[in-house]
Amino acid sequence: MDLAMRKKRKRGKKKSKAEQRVKALQSMPEYNSPNGDTTTTRKAAAATAGLLPDKTIVKTVQTKKHKRRKTQKDASPPPDKGHGSHEMQHGERVSYSDETMPASLSDLLATVRPPTCRVIEQRHGEEYILVIEHCQEVCFHGKALVSCLHGSVFIYGCTLHPGQEPLPVFSPRTHSALFITPLPHDQPVVASEDLKHVLGEDVKEDTVVVLLQKVRCPMVDYVTSVKEYANVFYWENKSRDRVVERVMSPEDSKQLECVGVYVVDDPATPRLYTPEPVRAALAHVLEQVENSVTKGTTAPVILLCGGKNSGKSTLARFLINLIVSSCGDVYHLECDIGQSEFTPSGFVSLTHVNTPTAGPPFTHQRAPDRCSYYGHLSPGDDPDRYVRTVKYVLQGYRGNAPLIVNTMGWTQGMGLHLLMDTIHLVRPSHILQLKARKAAQDLPQLSTEFLNTQPGWAYANIQVERNKEEDDNKVPLSPELVYLQVGNEMLRHTWFTASEFRSMALMATLS
């Protein structure tokens, strides 16, 4: 190191002129005048020593600042006289008149709607009763065993009634938060005397009572025993000290945390919303599924397709829960080998499902009815074998229950050709096409003409290959096409990578 650098380090950081002036001013000895006025003496000494800034320069700088502030003030829209306003999180502005302007924090709290839910402790840290009034939805992260004691609730496509088996619900913070949605009563429901005794009062007409218990799942416990995934169900309530509209008091929310449920009050937290067009489309599909099961006709085959992160897996779980709650069972054909639902990645599988799946894949791994290990995470590594694998696994489906087919998010080039091969093999009765988040990853809008003329990978042309089959009487593909957009308005709420999700699913399988 040269001499100049050593001297510079020895001197330390160079002080500014203002700091030098302050230090010099403080180092001056004070002169105690008879009347005790030392400020004048020190200021005069500082002015003599040239340590005070020039008044002309200071006045010029202050004048420029005043002009700049005045220009900004004139450019901004004038506020309403006699009114105050409060800026909300979503850009909405709530205005108060002079009569309604909150004078204190207590007055502001009085304008917020009071909580409509309360919690009753049954067993400390094990069981809590959640009383929901006025059909208030409860958004949460965490995990719990949910039972309905009075009324009915809807969770992730599952409908719970009194007397049904408890539902294990898993809402990790790596995914959007789930809702406990009370359903309106079709007819008056009479509460039992035991329930009235527990609540300590008569049950109101629109009240729904839910029992939340601590859930113990060896599969999930094994995954969360790893340090990296230990807090995957933990949620920090950042709105605890803020004035927000709460569904229950902070004390009740704290009680539910003992059982593993974290109530989400922050409106900025991503939540699993189901838009009205999606609900209407799913209700129409479910009605046709119920009719086919009731009449004993051919079971419907529902294929989901769309780009990456368009919501295919989430919609597949939602649809599985709807059909299981209504019809009892359903089959699931997994063609997305990169992110499998019931098996580790790399498998094409056919799984019979007769229980709801309220959680991500690592919470419900199970043995499939038929599967084949493809060995890669992308079908592009060996597309011919991928088509043969899908065909082999599909042969295990007997048509005795509805079938849901989940496809991959690769929708361009070879991916589109392989999707056409899958559609040709499966021959779905319904195709739900989901709009992707990015236009570059989106599928071309499917139509009957497109499905019957677009070439696949293994088959040069679907119509030509169909004519080569043994059964020449097959009709062209004419499925019911439904176009959906699920969850694109909400940013994806996860910081985990796809490889980490695959590792969690593999750990759950080996548990």
Residue pairs with C-beta under 8 A, 6 or more apart in sequence:
15 23
21 51
21 52
21 53
24 46
24 49
24 51
25 42
25 46
25 51
28 42
28 45
28 46
28 49
30 38
30 41
30 42
31 38
31 41
31 42
31 45
32 38
33 40
33 41
43 52
46 52
79 85
80 95
82 97
82 98
83 95
83 96
83 97
83 98
83 101
84 95
84 96
84 101
85 93
85 94
85 95
85 96
86 93
86 94
86 96
87 93
88 94
89 267
89 268
90 267
96 102
102 108
102 110
102 111
105 243
108 243
109 243
112 243
112 244
112 245
112 246
113 245
115 246
115 247
115 248
115 249
115 252
116 132
116 133
116 134
116 136
116 247
116 248
117 130
117 131
117 132
117 133
117 136
117 138
117 247
117 248
117 252
118 130
118 131
118 248
118 249
118 252
119 128
119 129
119 130
119 131
119 248
119 252
119 255
119 256
120 128
120 129
120 131
120 198
120 199
121 127
121 128
121 129
121 255
122 128
122 129
122 198
122 211
124 258
125 214
125 258
125 259
126 213
126 214
126 259
127 211
127 212
127 213
127 214
127 259
128 211
128 212
128 255
128 256
128 258
128 259
129 149
129 198
129 199
129 209
129 210
129 211
129 212
130 138
130 180
130 209
130 210
130 211
130 212
130 256
131 199
131 207
131 208
131 209
132 138
132 153
132 180
132 182
132 207
132 208
132 209
132 210
133 204
133 206
133 207
133 208
134 206
135 182
135 184
135 206
135 208
136 182
136 247
137 179
137 180
137 181
137 182
137 247
138 179
138 180
138 247
138 248
138 263
139 177
139 178
139 179
139 247
139 263
139 264
139 265
139 269
139 271
140 171
140 177
140 178
140 179
140 180
140 256
140 261
140 262
140 263
140 264
141 171
141 172
141 173
141 177
141 178
141 233
141 234
141 235
141 261
141 262
141 264
142 171
142 233
142 234
142 235
142 257
142 260
142 261
142 262
143 168
143 169
143 170
143 171
143 172
143 215
143 217
143 220
143 233
143 260
143 261
143 359
144 168
144 169
144 212
144 213
144 214
144 215
144 259
144 260
144 261
145 166
145 167
145 168
145 169
145 212
145 213
145 214
145 215
146 153
146 155
146 160
146 166
146 167
146 168
146 169
146 180
146 210
146 211
146 212
146 213
147 160
147 164
147 166
147 167
147 210
147 211
147 213
148 160
148 161
148 162
148 164
148 208
148 209
148 210
148 211
149 162
149 195
149 209
149 210
149 211
150 162
150 189
150 191
150 195
150 203
150 207
150 208
150 209
151 162
151 182
151 183
151 185
151 189
151 207
151 208
151 209
152 159
152 160
152 161
152 182
152 183
152 185
152 208
153 159
153 160
153 180
153 181
153 182
153 183
153 208
153 210
154 160
154 179
154 181
154 182
154 183
155 167
155 169
155 178
155 179
155 180
155 181
155 358
156 169
156 178
156 272
156 317
156 318
156 321
156 356
156 358
157 317
157 318
157 319
157 320
157 321
157 322
157 325
157 356
157 358
158 167
158 321
158 324
158 325
158 356
158 358
159 183
159 325
160 167
166 211
166 213
167 356
167 358
168 215
168 217
168 358
168 359
168 363
169 178
169 215
169 358
169 359
170 215
170 217
170 220
170 233
170 358
170 359
170 360
170 363
171 177
171 178
171 233
171 359
172 232
172 233
172 359
172 360
173 232
173 233
173 234
173 235
173 493
174 232
174 360
174 493
174 494
174 495
174 496
174 501
175 272
175 360
175 493
175 494
176 270
176 271
176 272
176 487
176 490
176 493
177 264
177 269
177 270
177 271
177 272
178 271
178 272
178 358
179 271
179 272
180 210
182 206
182 208
183 208
184 206
185 205
185 206
188 205
191 202
191 203
195 203
195 209
196 202
196 203
199 209
203 209
212 256
212 259
212 261
213 259
214 259
214 260
215 260
217 363
218 511
219 362
219 363
219 364
219 365
219 508
219 511
220 362
220 363
220 508
221 511
222 507
222 508
222 510
222 511
223 229
223 232
223 362
223 504
223 507
223 508
223 511
224 230
224 232
224 233
226 507
228 500
229 504
233 260
234 262
235 262
235 264
237 253
237 262
237 263
237 264
237 265
237 266
238 266
239 265
239 266
240 250
240 253
244 265
244 266
244 267
245 265
246 253
246 265
247 263
247 265
248 263
253 262
253 263
253 265
256 262
256 263
264 271
269 493
270 490
270 491
270 492
270 493
271 490
272 314
272 487
273 487
273 490
274 318
274 486
275 485
275 486
277 484
277 485
278 315
278 484
278 485
278 486
281 432
281 482
281 484
282 318
282 319
282 322
284 482
285 300
285 302
285 319
285 430
285 432
285 482
286 322
286 323
286 326
288 300
288 430
289 300
289 323
289 326
289 327
289 402
290 326
290 327
291 297
292 298
292 299
292 300
292 402
293 299
293 327
293 402
298 399
298 429
299 399
299 400
299 401
299 402
299 403
300 402
300 403
300 429
300 430
301 402
301 403
301 405
301 426
301 427
301 428
301 429
301 430
302 319
302 402
302 403
302 404
302 405
302 428
302 429
302 430
302 431
302 432
303 405
303 407
303 422
303 423
303 426
303 428
303 430
303 431
303 432
303 479
304 312
304 315
304 316
304 319
304 404
304 405
304 406
304 407
304 432
304 434
305 312
305 407
305 411
305 419
305 431
305 432
305 433
305 434
305 443
305 446
306 312
306 409
306 411
306 433
306 434
306 435
306 436
306 442
306 443
307 409
307 411
307 434
307 435
307 436
307 437
307 438
307 441
307 442
307 443
308 409
308 410
308 436
308 437
308 438
308 441
309 409
309 436
309 437
309 492
310 409
310 434
310 435
310 436
310 437
310 441
310 486
310 488
311 434
311 486
311 487
311 488
312 336
312 406
312 407
312 409
312 434
313 336
313 339
313 341
313 361
313 406
314 486
314 487
315 432
315 434
315 484
315 486
316 332
316 341
316 404
316 406
317 341
317 357
317 358
319 404
320 330
320 332
320 353
320 356
320 357
320 404
321 356
321 357
321 358
323 329
323 330
323 402
323 404
324 330
324 353
324 354
324 355
324 356
325 356
327 401
327 402
328 354
329 352
329 353
329 354
329 401
330 352
330 353
330 354
330 401
330 402
330 403
330 404
331 350
331 351
331 352
331 353
331 369
331 397
331 401
331 402
331 403
331 404
332 341
332 342
332 350
332 351
332 353
332 403
332 404
332 406
333 349
333 350
333 393
333 394
333 397
333 403
333 404
333 405
333 406
333 426
334 340
334 341
334 342
334 343
334 347
334 348
334 349
334 350
334 351
334 406
335 348
335 390
335 405
335 406
335 407
335 408
335 422
336 406
336 407
336 408
336 409
337 345
337 346
337 347
337 348
337 374
337 376
337 377
337 378
337 379
337 386
337 408
338 345
338 377
338 378
338 408
338 498
338 502
339 345
339 361
339 498
339 501
339 502
340 346
340 347
340 349
340 361
340 505
341 351
341 357
341 361
341 406
342 349
342 351
342 353
342 361
342 364
342 365
342 366
342 368
343 349
343 351
343 365
343 368
343 371
343 505
343 509
344 365
344 502
344 505
344 506
344 509
345 377
345 502
345 505
345 506
346 373
346 374
346 375
346 376
346 377
347 368
347 371
347 372
347 373
347 374
348 371
348 372
348 374
348 386
348 389
348 390
348 393
349 368
349 370
349 371
349 372
349 393
350 368
350 369
350 370
350 371
350 393
350 394
350 396
350 397
351 366
351 368
351 369
352 369
352 401
357 363
357 364
360 501
361 501
361 504
361 505
361 508
362 501
362 504
362 505
362 507
362 508
363 508
365 505
365 508
365 509
369 396
370 393
370 395
370 396
371 393
372 389
372 392
372 393
374 382
374 385
374 386
374 389
376 382
377 502
378 410
379 386
379 408
379 410
379 414
379 415
379 418
380 410
380 414
380 415
383 414
383 417
383 418
383 457
383 458
384 457
384 458
386 418
387 418
387 421
387 422
387 425
387 456
387 457
387 458
390 421
390 422
390 425
391 425
394 425
394 426
397 403
403 426
405 422
405 426
405 428
407 419
407 422
408 415
408 418
408 419
409 436
409 441
410 418
410 419
411 419
411 436
411 441
411 442
411 443
412 440
412 441
414 457
416 443
416 444
416 454
417 455
417 456
417 457
418 456
418 457
419 443
420 451
420 454
420 455
420 456
420 457
420 462
421 456
421 457
421 458
421 459
423 431
423 451
423 477
424 456
424 459
424 462
424 465
424 466
424 477
427 477
428 479
429 479
429 480
430 479
430 480
430 482
431 446
431 479
431 480
431 481
431 482
432 482
432 484
433 443
433 445
433 446
433 481
433 482
433 483
433 484
434 484
434 485
434 486
435 442
435 483
435 484
435 485
435 488
436 442
436 443
437 488
437 492
444 450
445 483
446 481
447 481
448 476
448 477
448 478
448 479
448 481
451 462
451 477
451 479
452 462
452 463
452 476
452 477
453 461
453 462
453 463
454 462
455 461
455 462
456 462
456 465
459 465
462 477
463 476
466 474
466 476
